[in-house]
Amino acid sequence: MKRVLLAATSLAAIGVSVLAAQEPETDEAAQEDFERGRYLVTIGGCNDCHTPGYLAQGGNVPEDRWLVGDSVGFSGPWGTTYPANLRSLLADMSEDEWIAYARKLESRPPMPWFNLRAFTEDDLRAMYRYVRSLPEDSSPVPDFVPPGEQPTTPHIVMVPQAPQQ
């Protein structure tokens, strides 16, 4: 009988340990993740393109409007690209899918995909959790316009000009 009681006590202890390891993040840890993700999105320049009016307004855009994409395109030899709605993009991905996506992304200018790849996995996870904490927003973004075709939206032309002599 002692052995059964000892085994049951040991299993209960193991079960409690397993349950404790699977508990969700504490409020403090979640807040730190939120702040870290917000910081990385800010210093990483994500808002510069993915938040309408962010640069023109010196960053003075309400946070609930951050990262919803933009209809102002960037035109160059590659065609015209538009900043994606990151809220909508990440809403359709799990955290692990986001990590895999960020690690293999190669996109057209001006997106600095090589900088995204330089973030650590912990950085990318914090960024994902931050973006997912923002209110859902499925604002559409115009489709890519191939080279040689004229965009129908406002766009910034990014073609180097030779110096005038």
Contacts in CASP RR format, 6 or more apart in sequence:
PFRMAT RR
TARGET T0000
AUTHOR 0000-0000-0000
METHOD contacts of the structure
MODEL  1
MKRVLLAATSLAAIGVSVLAAQEPETDEAAQEDFERGRYLVTIGGCNDCH
TPGYLAQGGNVPEDRWLVGDSVGFSGPWGTTYPANLRSLLADMSEDEWIA
YARKLESRPPMPWFNLRAFTEDDLRAMYRYVRSLPEDSSPVPDFVPPGEQ
PTTPHIVMVPQAPQQ
25 33 0 8 1.000
30 129 0 8 1.000
33 125 0 8 1.000
33 126 0 8 1.000
33 129 0 8 1.000
33 130 0 8 1.000
34 129 0 8 1.000
34 130 0 8 1.000
34 133 0 8 1.000
36 123 0 8 1.000
36 126 0 8 1.000
36 130 0 8 1.000
37 123 0 8 1.000
37 126 0 8 1.000
37 127 0 8 1.000
37 129 0 8 1.000
37 130 0 8 1.000
38 130 0 8 1.000
40 119 0 8 1.000
40 123 0 8 1.000
40 126 0 8 1.000
40 127 0 8 1.000
40 130 0 8 1.000
41 47 0 8 1.000
41 66 0 8 1.000
41 67 0 8 1.000
41 127 0 8 1.000
41 130 0 8 1.000
41 131 0 8 1.000
44 115 0 8 1.000
46 67 0 8 1.000
46 86 0 8 1.000
46 127 0 8 1.000
47 54 0 8 1.000
47 59 0 8 1.000
47 61 0 8 1.000
47 66 0 8 1.000
47 67 0 8 1.000
48 54 0 8 1.000
48 55 0 8 1.000
49 69 0 8 1.000
49 70 0 8 1.000
49 74 0 8 1.000
49 83 0 8 1.000
49 110 0 8 1.000
49 111 0 8 1.000
50 66 0 8 1.000
50 67 0 8 1.000
50 68 0 8 1.000
50 69 0 8 1.000
50 70 0 8 1.000
50 83 0 8 1.000
50 84 0 8 1.000
50 85 0 8 1.000
50 86 0 8 1.000
51 61 0 8 1.000
51 65 0 8 1.000
51 66 0 8 1.000
51 67 0 8 1.000
51 68 0 8 1.000
51 69 0 8 1.000
51 70 0 8 1.000
52 61 0 8 1.000
52 65 0 8 1.000
52 68 0 8 1.000
52 69 0 8 1.000
52 70 0 8 1.000
52 71 0 8 1.000
52 72 0 8 1.000
53 59 0 8 1.000
53 61 0 8 1.000
53 70 0 8 1.000
54 61 0 8 1.000
54 66 0 8 1.000
63 134 0 8 1.000
64 134 0 8 1.000
64 135 0 8 1.000
66 134 0 8 1.000
67 85 0 8 1.000
67 86 0 8 1.000
67 87 0 8 1.000
67 131 0 8 1.000
67 134 0 8 1.000
68 85 0 8 1.000
68 86 0 8 1.000
68 87 0 8 1.000
68 88 0 8 1.000
68 137 0 8 1.000
68 139 0 8 1.000
69 82 0 8 1.000
69 83 0 8 1.000
69 84 0 8 1.000
69 85 0 8 1.000
69 86 0 8 1.000
69 139 0 8 1.000
69 141 0 8 1.000
70 82 0 8 1.000
70 83 0 8 1.000
70 141 0 8 1.000
71 82 0 8 1.000
71 141 0 8 1.000
71 142 0 8 1.000
71 153 0 8 1.000
71 154 0 8 1.000
72 82 0 8 1.000
72 153 0 8 1.000
72 154 0 8 1.000
72 155 0 8 1.000
72 156 0 8 1.000
73 80 0 8 1.000
73 81 0 8 1.000
73 82 0 8 1.000
73 83 0 8 1.000
73 142 0 8 1.000
73 151 0 8 1.000
73 153 0 8 1.000
73 154 0 8 1.000
73 155 0 8 1.000
73 156 0 8 1.000
74 80 0 8 1.000
74 81 0 8 1.000
74 82 0 8 1.000
74 109 0 8 1.000
74 110 0 8 1.000
74 155 0 8 1.000
74 156 0 8 1.000
74 158 0 8 1.000
75 145 0 8 1.000
75 151 0 8 1.000
75 155 0 8 1.000
75 156 0 8 1.000
75 157 0 8 1.000
75 158 0 8 1.000
75 159 0 8 1.000
76 109 0 8 1.000
76 147 0 8 1.000
76 157 0 8 1.000
76 158 0 8 1.000
76 159 0 8 1.000
77 147 0 8 1.000
77 159 0 8 1.000
78 108 0 8 1.000
78 109 0 8 1.000
78 147 0 8 1.000
79 108 0 8 1.000
79 144 0 8 1.000
79 145 0 8 1.000
79 146 0 8 1.000
79 147 0 8 1.000
79 148 0 8 1.000
79 149 0 8 1.000
80 144 0 8 1.000
80 145 0 8 1.000
80 149 0 8 1.000
80 151 0 8 1.000
80 155 0 8 1.000
81 107 0 8 1.000
81 108 0 8 1.000
81 109 0 8 1.000
81 110 0 8 1.000
81 111 0 8 1.000
81 144 0 8 1.000
82 141 0 8 1.000
82 142 0 8 1.000
82 143 0 8 1.000
82 144 0 8 1.000
82 153 0 8 1.000
83 111 0 8 1.000
83 141 0 8 1.000
84 141 0 8 1.000
85 137 0 8 1.000
85 138 0 8 1.000
85 139 0 8 1.000
85 140 0 8 1.000
85 141 0 8 1.000
86 131 0 8 1.000
87 131 0 8 1.000
87 134 0 8 1.000
87 135 0 8 1.000
87 136 0 8 1.000
87 137 0 8 1.000
87 138 0 8 1.000
88 137 0 8 1.000
88 138 0 8 1.000
88 139 0 8 1.000
90 98 0 8 1.000
90 128 0 8 1.000
90 131 0 8 1.000
90 132 0 8 1.000
91 132 0 8 1.000
91 136 0 8 1.000
91 138 0 8 1.000
93 101 0 8 1.000
93 128 0 8 1.000
95 125 0 8 1.000
95 128 0 8 1.000
95 129 0 8 1.000
98 124 0 8 1.000
98 128 0 8 1.000
99 121 0 8 1.000
99 124 0 8 1.000
99 125 0 8 1.000
99 128 0 8 1.000
102 116 0 8 1.000
102 117 0 8 1.000
102 119 0 8 1.000
102 124 0 8 1.000
103 117 0 8 1.000
105 113 0 8 1.000
105 116 0 8 1.000
105 117 0 8 1.000
106 113 0 8 1.000
107 113 0 8 1.000
108 144 0 8 1.000
109 158 0 8 1.000
110 158 0 8 1.000
119 127 0 8 1.000
142 151 0 8 1.000
142 152 0 8 1.000
142 153 0 8 1.000
145 151 0 8 1.000
END
